[in-house]
Amino acid sequence: MKRLIRKSWYTLTEAADYLTQNSQGDAEVTTSDVLQLAMDGEITLSIRITQAGTTLLPFAELAPGDLLAPETELSKKLREGNPSHPLSDVLCFERGSFNPIFLGNGCIYTGVWDIAFIGSGERFFGMLWDISKLPDAPSLDRLDSTIPKLPYPFEAGLNLIASDRGFALSVPIQAMPEGSYLGAGISALSQLLTEDSTNTEHHEYPPQLETLTLAWRKNWKNADPTDRSTCPKKESVKDWLMGQGFSAKNADAGATIIKPQWATDKGW
């Protein structure tokens, strides 16, 4: 296998090759493996936009938040005043939370945008993983050429976060501009190759974030947007979080944070 030059960002195929070349053992790392790592929340994947979009998309300016007091007065007013905006809630990403301080609409610009795992991100990775397992699986590097091949509808917008963490966009897959590539940054790949890096990183996470991720998987991962009976009641989510050590106030906030936007829109 030809050695890859060191870059700041790699496409999905290049990321798999990079991990193969730099990990111990002879096993080949595949794009399916990288997608599975993303599904498990072990690596942050991103989208590189090479051509600016022209479609107006839900947009939020962000400020770092506090998981123990996740909603500021400003973000609460924005959420209550813009209940249908998909970025009106506190956004959990990697090891922190982010509060919206301005909501509007804007076009996606060129650069690298990280995909938020909680919410539609995990489902998106799962769909691409399904495609990667097909006998004649296409390349998943270029999203705008992969989109028509999705095996079932995916209408939810992906929450994409700018590299400086100052902005986020909610982008339906079909609205990805031409020249949209899926991959990973060198920092995300390097963390996987560092001995015990995953465990070290997780030990550094605020425990509340780990618990919120688990709560989302337990309560919302398999919820059907067309079937109310598959969706949890807020009180049951709060009770579970309190059983994990959350205070009543933080459990109420946590249950709101992990609730998908579509459920909020339906009043569920």
C-alpha positions, 0 to 999 in steps of 0.5 A: 500500500502506498504511504500517505502523506500527512495532511490535516484532513483525510477522506473516509477511504484515506482515513481507513488507509491511514489507520491501517498504515499506522496501527499495529498488526496486519489487519486492514482497517476498512471504511466500514470500520471507521463508520462503526467507530463513528457509530460508537461515538469513538471518532468525530467524522466531518464533512469538507465543503469545497463549494459554498452552498446557495440554499438557506439553512437553519443557522445558529451562533454558539457560545460554550455552555455548562453541562451542569447548568446547560441553558442560559436565559438568552438561549431559553428565550431563543428556544421559546421564541423559535420552537420550530428552529432545529438549533434552538436547543442546547447542542451537546458535542464531544466533551461539552455543550453549546448554547445558541446566542443567535438564530437565523438562516444562512448558507454553508460555506467552504471548510471542514464541518464536524458532524454532531453525534447525538441526534441524527448523526448516529443514524446517518453513520448507521445508514452509511455503514449499511451501504458500506457492507453491500457487495458492490458498495460505492465509495462513500467519500463524496456525499453528493454522489452517494445521496441518491443511493441511500437505501431508505429516506433520511429527512433529518438535518445533520447538525454540522459544527464549524471548526472554531465551534462558533457556528452550527448549521442544520443541513438536510443531506439532500441540501449538501452542495456539490463537492461535499466529502466525508472524512476525518481530521488528523487529530481525530485519527491520531487519538485512535492510534495513541495507546489507551487514548480512548480510555484516557479521553473518556476519563476526561469527559464530564460524567454528565455527558457520558450519561446524557449520551447513554440516556439518548441511546436508551430512550430516543435512538430507536424512536419512530417519528411516526409512532408516539408510542415508541417515544419516552415520556419526559418524566421517565427520562428524568427519573432515569437520569436522577437514578444516575445521580442527576439532581431534579433540575439537571435531570429536567434539563438533560431530558430536554437536551437529548429530545430530538427536534422532531419530537419537540415540533410534534409536542411529544 
